[in-house]
Amino acid sequence: TSRWYSLFFVLYVLLGVYFVTNLILAVVYDSFKDQ
């Protein structure tokens, strides 16, 4: 069960990083678009 837990944790972290990166890129794109 420990192996599945670590796999789920890695998947969760990757998803979080992907979401945060998209959020930051969207904010940067918005600020550049307004100028």
N, C-alpha and C positions, 0 to 999 in steps of 0.2 A: 504493500500500500504506500510505502514511502516513495517508491519510484514514481507512481502515478501522481502523488502529491507534488513532487518536484517538477514533473512535466507540466502539470496544471499551473504551477506557480510561474514557470518560465513563460508559458503561453499568456498568462494574465499580465505579466510585466511587459511583454512585447506588445500586447494590445494597448496597454496604457501608454507606452512610449509612442506608439503610432498615433493614438488619439491626441496626445499632447502636442506632437509635432505638427499634426494637421491644424490644430487650434492656433498654434503660434504662426504657422505659415499663413493662415487665413487673416489673422490680425495684421501681419506685416503687409500682406497683399492689399488689404483694405486701406491701410495708412498710405501706401504708395499710390493707390488709385485715386485717393482724394487730392493729392498734390497736383 
